[in-house]
């Protein structure tokens, strides 16, 4: 998916049953979630350039938020958001069926195009004057790509978030703490040159 024309950010969504990942190739970051049971989601942040991961306990508060909405992570949009919008049209059939929803969220007009058979967002526009847009670029049904990426991430050295304060000799953890990524309540991404940007 790519956001708007002002700035574009590539997002790759990888889904494999109870595991889902959102990969940001330009930032060399993958965020993944594992659904251990309904309402219990275990987040992990993977720093590709360092081949390191930080794993959080299921139900743990990460950057001020407890992960409980699996649909939001697995589909890029929550069922609660879809239920607040009105279905205005449908086109196509079967796997090609697309539904267009419209409504207002936080006083902003929203248009969302949805693939119900794939449980996948096709496009999303929020606002009118300077709208934010997300658009699905491609879909792959090749499970080997997802499995290969998942296995690659699993090969990274993983640190449990609860153990971070115990090890002051690890340069990677020291760098993440110094940058504020681990301790502060913001959610952002780091580029290879360590520049920080928010979504």
C-alpha positions, -999 to +999 in steps of 0.1 A: +000+000+000+011+035-006+000+067+011-011+098-008+008+118-034+026+142-010+046+114+005+045+078-004+053+050+020+054+014+008+037-011+032+038-048+025+012-068+044+021-105+050-006-128+064-002-164+075-030-176+097-025-163+132+007-144+122+006-111+104+033-086+095+035-051+081+068-045+064+082-010+056+110-018+031+124+018+029+127+019+067+140-017+070+114-023+097+088-051+100+061-050+127+045-084+133+017-097+155+008-132+166-027-140+178-022-163+207-059-164+215-088-140+209-080-106+223-044-116+231-020-103+205+018-106+208+036-077+190+072-080+178+093-052+161+120-064+137+149-042+128+161-057+095+194-038+091+205-051+125+188-085+122+174-079+157+139-082+171+122-069+202+094-091+214+066-080+237+043-102+258+008-107+246-014-081+262+015-058+271+011-021+266+034-010+237+038+027+231+008+035+252-015+010+234-026-026+243-031-047+211-065-062+211-079-056+176-067-084+154-088-073+124-070-039+124-036-056+121-047-085+098-069-064+074-055-029+079-090-018+090-110-028+120-145-042+118-156-015+141-146+011+115-163-007+087-195-009+108-195+029+112-195+034+074-223+030+050-221+006+020-229+027-010-220+005-039-207-029-051-189-040-082-175-072-095-182-107-083-166-135-064-130-128-055-132-096-075-161-082-055-154-047-043-176-028-018-174+010-015-182+025+020-186+061+029-190+080+061-175+104+086-149+096+112-137+123+136-155+149+114-135+138+083-152+123+052-140+087+046-142+066+015-131+030+018-130+003-009-131-032+005-124-067-009-148-088+013-137-122+000-100-113+008-107-093+040-085-067+025-085-029+021-084-019-016-082+019-010-089+044+017-093+082+015-096+104+046-104+141+043-112+164+013-089+195+013-056+176+017-068+140+017-047+111+029-049+082+005-039+046+007-041+023-023-034-014-027-008-018-055-005-056-058-017-089-043+003-121-042-012-155-033+022-172-032+026-185+004+063-192-001+070-154+000+053-151+033+069-182+047+104-171+036+100-137+051+086-152+084+116-176+086+140-148+079+126-127+108+126-158+131+164-161+125+170-126+141+184-123+176+154-116+197+153-097+230+123-097+253+111-062+260+111-069+298+148-077+296+160-045+279+169-026+311+190-055+323+216-054+295+236-021+292+264-038+272+243-044+240+251-016+215+219-022+196+197-019+227+217+011+239+211+028+206+173+021+206+170+034+242+191+065+233+169+072+203+139+070+225+123+042+204+119+018+233+110+040+263+090+068+248+053+066+240+055+074+203+052+052+173+075+059+144+100+043+121+137+046+117+155+047+084+188+031+078+206+064+086+187+065+119+165+095+110+132+093+128+099+100+111+062+097+122+034+083+101 
